[in-house]
């Protein structure tokens, strides 16, 4: 989002809105009121950050080291894969390709945190079991660096795509759906979905805005950071590492840290286009 500056020498001068403003979005005024009631007496989780990143989506991935004895899908996995395939087609995607820079992103962030207060679930460990583990309720920050999507026609199919195969290439459950999120216990100060178009949703009569933001806030997140459009893998990795440096080293609030990180990318000729940095937004409590 941009605003016009003052014309200079006959030319329009553009300046991103975030240069002079800190921007936070809210699903609704009532949402933040409910959030504050829920969070009023909550004690912060004891550990710093858990990161799930760079899942393995295919048996042809070079990280797969064996061959499964049986690749036949059970009924539940058949339903899951069918839903994922339909969602990929509706988003005009050719399946779920590896996001190579998410591992770089994760390791760059983890360098900022003492190992004793962090959890890394990379590659095969970035799976459904870890994402739904009660272990995650020990962390103030949750970071998912993987594919995510909102299905506008069938919101209940929206979700996060985690590892779809194990080390031998055997298919495993890997679609963390919107309904799963509603059942999680994520008492995090911030959940980051470093993924495409995760901030969208569909307005359903009687239900309000149904999307990943709502699911994660229901699970306990005070704030959620997500994207509004398809994002660049490498640019996002750079943005996320800058964001965490601002938040963890400079002690800035998430909205302030995002603004500072976005400004750094805007000032870099390689990443100057808003395409690389403007898609991310913080939703929820801004204080």
Helices and strands as residue ranges (DSSP letters): E 2-4, E 14-16, G 17-19, H 29-39, E 47-53, H 75-90, H 101-110, G 115-117, E 118-122, G 123-125, H 128-131, G 134-138, E 139-145, E 147-149, G 155-157, E 159-161, E 175-177, H 178-182, E 190-193, E 201-204, E 208-211, H 212-219, E 223-227, H 233-244, I 245-249, H 254-267, G 269-271, H 274-277, E 280-284
